[in-house]
Amino acid sequence: MKLTRRDLIWIVPSTATAGFFGWFALRAYNIQLRKAGVGVPQWKEGPRLEVARVFALAHPWDFRYFKYPVAIGSTTRQLEAVLVRVPQPQVGGLTVGETHFLALSRICTHQGCTVRYVPDPEVGSIAYNYRSDHPFLGCPCHFGAYDPLQAGKAVYGPPRYPLPRLRLAEEAGMLYVTGYETPLRPAEGG
C-alpha cells in the first residue's frame, strides 16, 4: 500500500493527537494516583532541638516553622521544617494527652523546593489547584500538595514520595526534635 500526501494529512495530525492524549493520560495518572504510601518511620538520631512549648500551639492546625541541623555526608545543613498541631494522631507524630503534633521537612521530595503551610483550603484550591477541607503543605514550584492528616503523604501534583517526618519528644511541656526519618528525601535519595 502506497501512502499519498492526502493520507499524510490525516495520519500525521492523528498520530500527534493520539500521542498527546496518551501522554496526558499518563501524566494525570502520575499526578493523581501514583503516590508512595506512608509507613512507620526509620529514625536517624540527630541533635535535641527545642522547638515550641505545647501550649504555644493552642488550637488544631496551629503551626510553627523551624530549622533543624542534619548531617548530610560530611556537612551539616539547616533543614527547613514545620511543626503542626493536628486534630488526630499520625504515624510518626507525637501525642501529649489529647493533643497531637506532627513535624515534617519542608523540602519538596520532587525537586527540593521549600513547601509552604497553606492554612486556608480555599486559597489553596486556587493557588495549588488542590481542593481539601483542611490545611495542607503546598509546593509553589510545581504545585504539589502534601497532607498532614496522612502523615505528610504526597496527595497531588508531581511529588511521588511523602515529606520526611522529624521525631518529636516532649518534656516538661516543651516539644523537642530528636531525629529525622531516613531516607531524607531528596537529599539522601532513596
VEXGUKE-932198 format. One record per atom (N, C-alpha, C): residue number from 0; atom name; x, y, z. Coordinates in steps of 0.2 Angstrom, whole numbers, plus 5000, padded with zeros to 4 digits. Layout:
N
ATOM     i   at      x      y      z
ATOM   NUM   CA      X      Y      Z
...
This chain:
190
ATOM     i   at      x      y      z
ATOM     0    N   5004   4994   5000
ATOM     0   CA   5000   5000   5000
ATOM     0    C   5004   5006   5000
ATOM     1    N   5003   5011   4995
ATOM     1   CA   5007   5017   4995
ATOM     1    C   5003   5023   4998
ATOM     2    N   5007   5027   5002
ATOM     2   CA   5004   5032   5005
ATOM     2    C   5005   5038   5001
ATOM     3    N   4999   5042   5001
ATOM     3   CA   4999   5048   4997
ATOM     3    C   5000   5054   5002
ATOM     4    N   5000   5060   4999
ATOM     4   CA   5000   5066   5003
ATOM     4    C   4994   5067   5007
ATOM     5    N   4988   5065   5003
ATOM     5   CA   4982   5066   5006
ATOM     5    C   4981   5061   5012
ATOM     6    N   4984   5055   5012
ATOM     6   CA   4984   5051   5018
ATOM     6    C   4988   5054   5024
ATOM     7    N   4994   5057   5022
ATOM     7   CA   4998   5060   5027
ATOM     7    C   4995   5066   5031
ATOM     8    N   4990   5069   5027
ATOM     8   CA   4987   5075   5030
ATOM     8    C   4982   5072   5036
ATOM     9    N   4980   5066   5036
ATOM     9   CA   4976   5063   5041
ATOM     9    C   4980   5059   5046
ATOM    10    N   4985   5056   5044
ATOM    10   CA   4989   5051   5048
ATOM    10    C   4994   5055   5053
ATOM    11    N   4997   5061   5051
ATOM    11   CA   5002   5064   5055
ATOM    11    C   4998   5068   5061
ATOM    12    N   4993   5072   5059
ATOM    12   CA   4989   5075   5065
ATOM    12    C   4986   5070   5069
ATOM    13    N   4983   5065   5067
ATOM    13   CA   4980   5060   5071
ATOM    13    C   4985   5056   5075
ATOM    14    N   4991   5055   5073
ATOM    14   CA   4996   5052   5077
ATOM    14    C   4999   5057   5083
ATOM    15    N   5000   5063   5081
ATOM    15   CA   5002   5068   5086
ATOM    15    C   4996   5069   5091
ATOM    16    N   4990   5069   5089
ATOM    16   CA   4984   5070   5094
ATOM    16    C   4984   5064   5098
ATOM    17    N   4985   5058   5096
ATOM    17   CA   4984   5052   5100
ATOM    17    C   4990   5051   5105
ATOM    18    N   4996   5053   5102
ATOM    18   CA   5002   5054   5107
ATOM    18    C   5001   5059   5112
ATOM    19    N   4998   5065   5111
ATOM    19   CA   4997   5070   5116
ATOM    19    C   4992   5067   5121
ATOM    20    N   4987   5064   5119
ATOM    20   CA   4982   5062   5124
ATOM    20    C   4984   5056   5128
ATOM    21    N   4989   5052   5125
ATOM    21   CA   4992   5046   5129
ATOM    21    C   4996   5049   5134
ATOM    22    N   5001   5054   5132
ATOM    22   CA   5005   5057   5137
ATOM    22    C   5001   5061   5143
ATOM    23    N   4995   5064   5141
ATOM    23   CA   4991   5067   5145
ATOM    23    C   4988   5063   5150
ATOM    24    N   4986   5057   5148
ATOM    24   CA   4983   5052   5152
ATOM    24    C   4988   5049   5157
ATOM    25    N   4994   5048   5155
ATOM    25   CA   4999   5045   5159
ATOM    25    C   5001   5051   5164
ATOM    26    N   5001   5057   5162
ATOM    26   CA   5003   5062   5167
ATOM    26    C   4997   5063   5172
ATOM    27    N   4991   5063   5170
ATOM    27   CA   4986   5063   5175
ATOM    27    C   4986   5057   5180
ATOM    28    N   4988   5051   5178
ATOM    28   CA   4988   5045   5182
ATOM    28    C   4994   5046   5187
ATOM    29    N   5000   5049   5185
ATOM    29   CA   5005   5050   5190
ATOM    29    C   5003   5056   5195
ATOM    30    N   5000   5061   5193
ATOM    30   CA   4998   5066   5197
ATOM    30    C   4993   5064   5202
ATOM    31    N   4988   5060   5200
ATOM    31   CA   4983   5059   5205
ATOM    31    C   4984   5052   5209
ATOM    32    N   4987   5047   5206
ATOM    32   CA   4987   5040   5209
ATOM    32    C   4993   5037   5211
ATOM    33    N   4999   5039   5208
ATOM    33   CA   5005   5035   5209
ATOM    33    C   5009   5039   5214
ATOM    34    N   5007   5038   5220
ATOM    34   CA   5010   5041   5226
ATOM    34    C   5012   5035   5231
ATOM    35    N   5018   5036   5234
ATOM    35   CA   5021   5031   5239
ATOM    35    C   5017   5032   5245
ATOM    36    N   5016   5027   5249
ATOM    36   CA   5012   5027   5255
ATOM    36    C   5017   5029   5261
ATOM    37    N   5014   5030   5266
ATOM    37   CA   5017   5032   5272
ATOM    37    C   5017   5027   5277
ATOM    38    N   5023   5024   5279
ATOM    38   CA   5023   5019   5284
ATOM    38    C   5026   5021   5291
ATOM    39    N   5028   5016   5295
ATOM    39   CA   5032   5018   5301
ATOM    39    C   5039   5020   5299
ATOM    40    N   5041   5026   5302
ATOM    40   CA   5047   5029   5300
ATOM    40    C   5053   5025   5303
ATOM    41    N   5059   5025   5299
ATOM    41   CA   5065   5023   5302
ATOM    41    C   5069   5029   5304
ATOM    42    N   5070   5030   5310
ATOM    42   CA   5073   5036   5313
ATOM    42    C   5081   5036   5313
ATOM    43    N   5083   5042   5311
ATOM    43   CA   5091   5043   5312
ATOM    43    C   5092   5048   5317
ATOM    44    N   5096   5046   5322
ATOM    44   CA   5097   5051   5328
ATOM    44    C   5100   5058   5325
ATOM    45    N   5098   5063   5329
ATOM    45   CA   5100   5069   5327
ATOM    45    C   5101   5073   5334
ATOM    46    N   5103   5080   5333
ATOM    46   CA   5103   5084   5340
ATOM    46    C   5096   5085   5343
ATOM    47    N   5096   5086   5349
ATOM    47   CA   5090   5088   5353
ATOM    47    C   5089   5095   5352
ATOM    48    N   5083   5097   5349
ATOM    48   CA   5082   5104   5347
ATOM    48    C   5075   5106   5350
ATOM    49    N   5075   5111   5354
ATOM    49   CA   5069   5114   5357
ATOM    49    C   5065   5118   5352
ATOM    50    N   5059   5116   5351
ATOM    50   CA   5055   5119   5345
ATOM    50    C   5050   5123   5348
ATOM    51    N   5046   5121   5352
ATOM    51   CA   5040   5125   5355
ATOM    51    C   5037   5122   5361
ATOM    52    N   5034   5127   5365
ATOM    52   CA   5030   5124   5371
ATOM    52    C   5023   5121   5368
ATOM    53    N   5021   5116   5372
ATOM    53   CA   5015   5113   5370
ATOM    53    C   5009   5118   5369
ATOM    54    N   5009   5122   5374
ATOM    54   CA   5003   5127   5374
ATOM    54    C   5004   5132   5369
ATOM    55    N   5010   5133   5366
ATOM    55   CA   5011   5138   5361
ATOM    55    C   5007   5137   5354
ATOM    56    N   5005   5130   5353
ATOM    56   CA   5001   5128   5348
ATOM    56    C   4994   5126   5351
ATOM    57    N   4990   5131   5352
ATOM    57   CA   4984   5130   5357
ATOM    57    C   4979   5127   5353
ATOM    58    N   4978   5127   5347
ATOM    58   CA   4972   5125   5343
ATOM    58    C   4975   5120   5337
ATOM    59    N   4970   5116   5335
ATOM    59   CA   4972   5112   5329
ATOM    59    C   4973   5116   5323
ATOM    60    N   4978   5114   5320
ATOM    60   CA   4981   5117   5314
ATOM    60    C   4985   5123   5315
ATOM    61    N   4987   5125   5321
ATOM    61   CA   4992   5130   5323
ATOM    61    C   4999   5127   5321
ATOM    62    N   5003   5131   5318
ATOM    62   CA   5010   5128   5316
ATOM    62    C   5015   5133   5318
ATOM    63    N   5021   5130   5317
ATOM    63   CA   5027   5134   5318
ATOM    63    C   5033   5132   5313
ATOM    64    N   5036   5136   5310
ATOM    64   CA   5042   5135   5306
ATOM    64    C   5048   5134   5310
ATOM    65    N   5053   5130   5308
ATOM    65   CA   5059   5130   5312
ATOM    65    C   5064   5127   5307
ATOM    66    N   5071   5127   5309
ATOM    66   CA   5076   5124   5306
ATOM    66    C   5079   5119   5310
ATOM    67    N   5081   5113   5307
ATOM    67   CA   5084   5108   5311
ATOM    67    C   5091   5106   5308
ATOM    68    N   5096   5105   5312
ATOM    68   CA   5103   5104   5309
ATOM    68    C   5103   5096   5307
ATOM    69    N   5105   5094   5301
ATOM    69   CA   5105   5087   5299
ATOM    69    C   5112   5087   5296
ATOM    70    N   5115   5081   5297
ATOM    70   CA   5122   5079   5294
ATOM    70    C   5121   5075   5287
ATOM    71    N   5122   5078   5282
ATOM    71   CA   5122   5075   5275
ATOM    71    C   5129   5074   5273
ATOM    72    N   5131   5068   5273
ATOM    72   CA   5138   5067   5271
ATOM    72    C   5143   5070   5276
ATOM    73    N   5147   5074   5274
ATOM    73   CA   5152   5077   5279
ATOM    73    C   5150   5084   5281
ATOM    74    N   5144   5087   5278
ATOM    74   CA   5142   5093   5280
ATOM    74    C   5136   5093   5284
ATOM    75    N   5135   5099   5288
ATOM    75   CA   5129   5099   5292
ATOM    75    C   5125   5105   5289
ATOM    76    N   5118   5104   5287
ATOM    76   CA   5114   5108   5284
ATOM    76    C   5108   5110   5289
ATOM    77    N   5105   5116   5288
ATOM    77   CA   5099   5118   5292
ATOM    77    C   5093   5116   5287
ATOM    78    N   5089   5111   5290
ATOM    78   CA   5083   5108   5286
ATOM    78    C   5077   5112   5288
ATOM    79    N   5074   5115   5283
ATOM    79   CA   5068   5119   5284
ATOM    79    C   5063   5114   5286
ATOM    80    N   5059   5115   5291
ATOM    80   CA   5054   5111   5294
ATOM    80    C   5048   5115   5297
ATOM    81    N   5043   5111   5298
ATOM    81   CA   5037   5114   5301
ATOM    81    C   5034   5109   5306
ATOM    82    N   5031   5112   5312
ATOM    82   CA   5028   5108   5317
ATOM    82    C   5021   5110   5317
ATOM    83    N   5016   5105   5316
ATOM    83   CA   5009   5106   5316
ATOM    83    C   5005   5103   5321
ATOM    84    N   5001   5106   5324
ATOM    84   CA   4996   5103   5329
ATOM    84    C   4990   5100   5324
ATOM    85    N   4990   5094   5324
ATOM    85   CA   4985   5091   5320
ATOM    85    C   4979   5088   5325
ATOM    86    N   4973   5087   5322
ATOM    86   CA   4967   5085   5326
ATOM    86    C   4967   5078   5328
ATOM    87    N   4971   5074   5325
ATOM    87   CA   4971   5067   5326
ATOM    87    C   4978   5064   5326
ATOM    88    N   4979   5058   5329
ATOM    88   CA   4986   5055   5330
ATOM    88    C   4988   5053   5322
ATOM    89    N   4995   5054   5321
ATOM    89   CA   4998   5052   5315
ATOM    89    C   5004   5048   5316
ATOM    90    N   5005   5043   5311
ATOM    90   CA   5011   5039   5312
ATOM    90    C   5017   5043   5311
ATOM    91    N   5021   5042   5316
ATOM    91   CA   5027   5046   5316
ATOM    91    C   5026   5053   5320
ATOM    92    N   5021   5054   5322
ATOM    92   CA   5019   5060   5326
ATOM    92    C   5020   5059   5334
ATOM    93    N   5017   5064   5337
ATOM    93   CA   5018   5063   5345
ATOM    93    C   5011   5066   5348
ATOM    94    N   5009   5062   5353
ATOM    94   CA   5003   5063   5356
ATOM    94    C   5005   5065   5363
ATOM    95    N   5002   5071   5366
ATOM    95   CA   5003   5073   5373
ATOM    95    C   4996   5074   5375
ATOM    96    N   4994   5069   5380
ATOM    96   CA   4987   5070   5382
ATOM    96    C   4983   5069   5377
ATOM    97    N   4978   5074   5375
ATOM    97   CA   4974   5074   5370
ATOM    97    C   4976   5078   5364
ATOM    98    N   4982   5080   5364
ATOM    98   CA   4985   5085   5359
ATOM    98    C   4990   5081   5354
ATOM    99    N   4989   5082   5348
ATOM    99   CA   4993   5078   5343
ATOM    99    C   4997   5083   5339
ATOM   100    N   5004   5081   5338
ATOM   100   CA   5008   5085   5334
ATOM   100    C   5012   5081   5329
ATOM   101    N   5014   5084   5323
ATOM   101   CA   5017   5081   5318
ATOM   101    C   5023   5086   5315
ATOM   102    N   5029   5084   5315
ATOM   102   CA   5034   5088   5312
ATOM   102    C   5036   5085   5305
ATOM   103    N   5037   5090   5300
ATOM   103   CA   5038   5087   5293
ATOM   103    C   5044   5092   5291
ATOM   104    N   5048   5089   5286
ATOM   104   CA   5053   5093   5282
ATOM   104    C   5049   5097   5278
ATOM   105    N   5051   5103   5276
ATOM   105   CA   5048   5107   5271
ATOM   105    C   5051   5107   5264
ATOM   106    N   5056   5102   5263
ATOM   106   CA   5059   5102   5257
ATOM   106    C   5055   5097   5252
ATOM   107    N   5052   5099   5247
ATOM   107   CA   5048   5095   5242
ATOM   107    C   5052   5089   5240
ATOM   108    N   5049   5083   5240
ATOM   108   CA   5053   5077   5238
ATOM   108    C   5053   5077   5230
ATOM   109    N   5050   5081   5227
ATOM   109   CA   5050   5081   5219
ATOM   109    C   5057   5084   5217
ATOM   110    N   5058   5091   5218
ATOM   110   CA   5064   5094   5216
ATOM   110    C   5067   5098   5221
ATOM   111    N   5066   5098   5227
ATOM   111   CA   5069   5101   5233
ATOM   111    C   5067   5108   5234
ATOM   112    N   5061   5111   5231
ATOM   112   CA   5059   5117   5233
ATOM   112    C   5056   5117   5240
ATOM   113    N   5056   5123   5243
ATOM   113   CA   5053   5124   5250
ATOM   113    C   5045   5124   5250
ATOM   114    N   5042   5119   5253
ATOM   114   CA   5035   5120   5253
ATOM   114    C   5032   5124   5258
ATOM   115    N   5026   5126   5258
ATOM   115   CA   5023   5131   5262
ATOM   115    C   5017   5128   5266
ATOM   116    N   5016   5130   5272
ATOM   116   CA   5010   5128   5275
ATOM   116    C   5004   5132   5272
ATOM   117    N   4999   5129   5270
ATOM   117   CA   4993   5133   5267
ATOM   117    C   4987   5132   5272
ATOM   118    N   4986   5137   5277
ATOM   118   CA   4981   5136   5282
ATOM   118    C   4974   5137   5279
ATOM   119    N   4973   5140   5274
ATOM   119   CA   4966   5141   5271
ATOM   119    C   4965   5137   5265
ATOM   120    N   4961   5132   5266
ATOM   120   CA   4960   5127   5260
ATOM   120    C   4957   5130   5254
ATOM   121    N   4953   5136   5255
ATOM   121   CA   4950   5139   5249
ATOM   121    C   4956   5143   5245
ATOM   122    N   4960   5146   5248
ATOM   122   CA   4966   5149   5245
ATOM   122    C   4970   5144   5242
ATOM   123    N   4971   5138   5245
ATOM   123   CA   4975   5133   5242
ATOM   123    C   4972   5130   5236
ATOM   124    N   4965   5129   5236
ATOM   124   CA   4962   5127   5230
ATOM   124    C   4963   5131   5224
ATOM   125    N   4964   5138   5225
ATOM   125   CA   4966   5142   5219
ATOM   125    C   4973   5142   5218
ATOM   126    N   4977   5143   5223
ATOM   126   CA   4984   5143   5222
ATOM   126    C   4988   5137   5220
ATOM   127    N   4985   5131   5222
ATOM   127   CA   4988   5125   5221
ATOM   127    C   4984   5120   5217
ATOM   128    N   4978   5122   5215
ATOM   128   CA   4974   5118   5211
ATOM   128    C   4972   5111   5215
ATOM   129    N   4972   5111   5221
ATOM   129   CA   4971   5105   5225
ATOM   129    C   4965   5107   5230
ATOM   130    N   4960   5104   5230
ATOM   130   CA   4954   5105   5235
ATOM   130    C   4955   5100   5241
ATOM   131    N   4954   5103   5247
ATOM   131   CA   4955   5100   5253
ATOM   131    C   4950   5103   5258
ATOM   132    N   4948   5100   5263
ATOM   132   CA   4944   5103   5268
ATOM   132    C   4948   5105   5274
ATOM   133    N   4954   5104   5274
ATOM   133   CA   4959   5106   5280
ATOM   133    C   4965   5109   5277
ATOM   134    N   4969   5112   5281
ATOM   134   CA   4976   5114   5279
ATOM   134    C   4980   5109   5276
ATOM   135    N   4985   5111   5272
ATOM   135   CA   4990   5106   5269
ATOM   135    C   4996   5110   5268
ATOM   136    N   5001   5106   5265
ATOM   136   CA   5008   5109   5263
ATOM   136    C   5008   5109   5256
ATOM   137    N   5010   5115   5253
ATOM   137   CA   5010   5116   5245
ATOM   137    C   5016   5118   5243
ATOM   138    N   5018   5115   5237
ATOM   138   CA   5025   5117   5234
ATOM   138    C   5023   5122   5229
ATOM   139    N   5026   5128   5229
ATOM   139   CA   5025   5133   5225
ATOM   139    C   5028   5132   5218
ATOM   140    N   5033   5128   5217
ATOM   140   CA   5037   5127   5211
ATOM   140    C   5033   5123   5206
ATOM   141    N   5030   5117   5208
ATOM   141   CA   5026   5113   5203
ATOM   141    C   5019   5111   5206
ATOM   142    N   5017   5115   5211
ATOM   142   CA   5010   5114   5213
ATOM   142    C   5009   5107   5216
ATOM   143    N   5013   5104   5220
ATOM   143   CA   5012   5098   5223
ATOM   143    C   5009   5099   5230
ATOM   144    N   5005   5095   5232
ATOM   144   CA   5002   5095   5239
ATOM   144    C   5003   5089   5243
ATOM   145    N   5004   5091   5250
ATOM   145   CA   5006   5085   5255
ATOM   145    C   5000   5086   5260
ATOM   146    N   4998   5081   5263
ATOM   146   CA   4993   5081   5268
ATOM   146    C   4995   5079   5275
ATOM   147    N   4995   5084   5280
ATOM   147   CA   4997   5082   5287
ATOM   147    C   4992   5077   5290
ATOM   148    N   4986   5076   5288
ATOM   148   CA   4982   5071   5291
ATOM   148    C   4983   5064   5288
ATOM   149    N   4988   5063   5283
ATOM   149   CA   4991   5057   5281
ATOM   149    C   4998   5057   5282
ATOM   150    N   5000   5060   5287
ATOM   150   CA   5007   5060   5290
ATOM   150    C   5012   5063   5284
ATOM   151    N   5010   5067   5280
ATOM   151   CA   5014   5071   5275
ATOM   151    C   5014   5067   5269
ATOM   152    N   5009   5063   5267
ATOM   152   CA   5009   5060   5261
ATOM   152    C   5008   5065   5255
ATOM   153    N   5011   5063   5249
ATOM   153   CA   5010   5067   5243
ATOM   153    C   5004   5065   5241
ATOM   154    N   4999   5070   5240
ATOM   154   CA   4992   5069   5238
ATOM   154    C   4990   5072   5231
ATOM   155    N   4995   5076   5228
ATOM   155   CA   4993   5079   5222
ATOM   155    C   4999   5082   5219
ATOM   156    N   5000   5082   5212
ATOM   156   CA   5005   5085   5209
ATOM   156    C   5011   5080   5207
ATOM   157    N   5016   5083   5205
ATOM   157   CA   5022   5079   5203
ATOM   157    C   5025   5075   5209
ATOM   158    N   5025   5077   5215
ATOM   158   CA   5029   5073   5220
ATOM   158    C   5026   5066   5221
ATOM   159    N   5030   5062   5222
ATOM   159   CA   5028   5055   5222
ATOM   159    C   5029   5052   5230
ATOM   160    N   5034   5055   5233
ATOM   160   CA   5036   5052   5240
ATOM   160    C   5033   5057   5245
ATOM   161    N   5032   5055   5251
ATOM   161   CA   5029   5059   5257
ATOM   161    C   5035   5064   5259
ATOM   162    N   5033   5069   5263
ATOM   162   CA   5038   5073   5266
ATOM   162    C   5041   5069   5272
ATOM   163    N   5048   5069   5273
ATOM   163   CA   5051   5065   5279
ATOM   163    C   5048   5069   5285
ATOM   164    N   5047   5064   5290
ATOM   164   CA   5045   5066   5297
ATOM   164    C   5051   5067   5301
ATOM   165    N   5050   5072   5306
ATOM   165   CA   5055   5073   5311
ATOM   165    C   5052   5070   5318
ATOM   166    N   5057   5067   5322
ATOM   166   CA   5055   5063   5328
ATOM   166    C   5054   5069   5333
ATOM   167    N   5048   5068   5337
ATOM   167   CA   5046   5073   5342
ATOM   167    C   5047   5070   5349
ATOM   168    N   5048   5074   5354
ATOM   168   CA   5048   5071   5361
ATOM   168    C   5046   5077   5365
ATOM   169    N   5043   5076   5370
ATOM   169   CA   5040   5081   5375
ATOM   169    C   5043   5080   5382
ATOM   170    N   5045   5085   5385
ATOM   170   CA   5047   5085   5392
ATOM   170    C   5046   5092   5395
ATOM   171    N   5042   5091   5401
ATOM   171   CA   5040   5097   5405
ATOM   171    C   5037   5102   5401
ATOM   172    N   5032   5100   5396
ATOM   172   CA   5028   5105   5392
ATOM   172    C   5032   5108   5386
ATOM   173    N   5038   5105   5385
ATOM   173   CA   5042   5108   5379
ATOM   173    C   5042   5102   5374
ATOM   174    N   5042   5104   5368
ATOM   174   CA   5042   5100   5362
ATOM   174    C   5049   5100   5359
ATOM   175    N   5052   5094   5358
ATOM   175   CA   5059   5094   5355
ATOM   175    C   5059   5090   5349
ATOM   176    N   5064   5091   5344
ATOM   176   CA   5065   5087   5339
ATOM   176    C   5072   5083   5340
ATOM   177    N   5072   5076   5340
ATOM   177   CA   5077   5072   5342
ATOM   177    C   5080   5068   5336
ATOM   178    N   5078   5069   5330
ATOM   178   CA   5080   5065   5324
ATOM   178    C   5075   5066   5318
ATOM   179    N   5077   5062   5313
ATOM   179   CA   5073   5063   5307
ATOM   179    C   5072   5056   5303
ATOM   180    N   5067   5056   5299
ATOM   180   CA   5066   5050   5295
ATOM   180    C   5071   5049   5290
ATOM   181    N   5073   5042   5289
ATOM   181   CA   5078   5041   5283
ATOM   181    C   5074   5037   5278
ATOM   182    N   5075   5037   5271
ATOM   182   CA   5079   5042   5269
ATOM   182    C   5076   5049   5269
ATOM   183    N   5081   5054   5270
ATOM   183   CA   5079   5061   5270
ATOM   183    C   5079   5064   5263
ATOM   184    N   5073   5063   5260
ATOM   184   CA   5072   5065   5253
ATOM   184    C   5071   5072   5252
ATOM   185    N   5074   5075   5247
ATOM   185   CA   5078   5072   5241
ATOM   185    C   5085   5072   5243
ATOM   186    N   5088   5075   5248
ATOM   186   CA   5095   5075   5250
ATOM   186    C   5098   5068   5250
ATOM   187    N   5095   5063   5253
ATOM   187   CA   5098   5056   5253
ATOM   187    C   5095   5051   5248
ATOM   188    N   5091   5054   5243
ATOM   188   CA   5089   5050   5238
ATOM   188    C   5084   5044   5241
ATOM   189    N   5084   5038   5238
ATOM   189   CA   5080   5033   5241
ATOM   189    C   5073   5032   5238
